[in-house]
Amino acid sequence: MPATPRRGRRFGGSSQHQKLMMANLVSSLIAAEGITTTEAKAKALRPVAEKMITKAAKGGLHNHRQILAFLNDTEIADKLIEDVGPRYVDRPGGYTRILKLDDRRKGDNAPMAIIELV
């Protein structure tokens, strides 16, 4: 049984599941430059995505390898490093925006939000 994360939001499942879920959300965000998800996931996704964008903006082989190891998708990692990262070189953080929606998810009435790149 893997160790249980002690900090941050919990979404059930193991720590490995949460890490992979965040990697998938970051990949979707980079691919589409904006996604609709639950408010809680959007708030948890923001710091993870911003750290990846900061690594891409700094550049270098070490950061490239860290991005690749986290995302595990070469196409998305290349897009992040070649397109998204250079866009934010002069910006000191705050690369994402969360817009809360009036709609709620049909099945469990969860509040929804859009998270997008600024």
N, C-alpha and C positions, 0 to 999 in steps of 0.2 A: 504494500500500500504506500503510495507516494505521500510526501509531507504535505500538510494542509497549509495553504497560505494564511498568514496571520493578519495581513494588512490589506486595506482596500476593499472594494465591493466583492461580494461572493455571488456566484451564479450557479452554485450547485456543481456536483461532479468533482473530479480530482483536480489538482493543480495543473497537471499535464493538459487536461481538457480545457481549462481556462486559458492556458498559454496558447494553445492551438486556436481556440476561438478568437482570441485577440489578434493573432497573426492573420487569420482569415478575414477579420473585420478590417484590419489595416490594409490588406491586399485589395479588398473590395473598395475601400475608400480611395486608394491610390489609382485603381483602375478606372473608376467612374468619377472620381473627384467629388463625390457626394453620395451618401447613402441614407436611406430611411431605416431606422432601427428604434428600439425602445430607448426611453430617456436614460435609464440606468446604464445600458450598454454604451450609449453615446458618451456619457460622462466618464465611464471607465476607459473608453477607447481614446479619448482626447490626449491624456499624457503619454500613452504608448505611441500613438501616431506622431505626436510632436517630437518625441525623442528620435524616432526613425527619420523624420524629415531633417532634424538638426544634424544627424549623422551624415545624411546625404548631402546637406549643404556644406559641411566641413570637408567632405571628400576624403581621399586617401584609401590605401589598400586595406588597412585595418577596419575602418568604418564600413567599407564595401563588404568585407567578409562578415562583419557582424550583422549587417542588414540581410545578407544572403542566408546566414544561419537562422535568423529569426523568421523571415518570410518563407524560406524554402521554395521560392518560385523565382527563377532567373528573369523571366519577362517582366514581372512586376518590379523586381529589384532594379533592373536596368532602367525602367521608366522612372522610378523614384530617383535614381542617381543622375540620369541624363536630363530629364525634363523638369521634375518637381523640385529637386534640391537646388539647382542653380537659380530658380525663380525666387527663392527665399534667402539668398546669401546675405543681403543687406538688412533683412528683417530680424529683429532680436527676439524671436518667439511669437506665439500667438498665430499659428498657421491655420487653425481650424475654427469653425464657427458652428455653434449648436443652436438650431431654431426649433423651438417647441411647437408641436402641432396641436390643433384642437381635437383631432381625431384620436380615438383610442382603438387598440387592437381588438378585433371582434371576439376572439376566443376567451381571453382572460382580462380584458378591459385595461391592459397596460398602456400607460401614456407613451405616445410616440414622439420622435424627434428626427430632424434631419441634421446630419453632421456633414459639413462640407469644407473644402479647402478654401481659404480666403484668397 
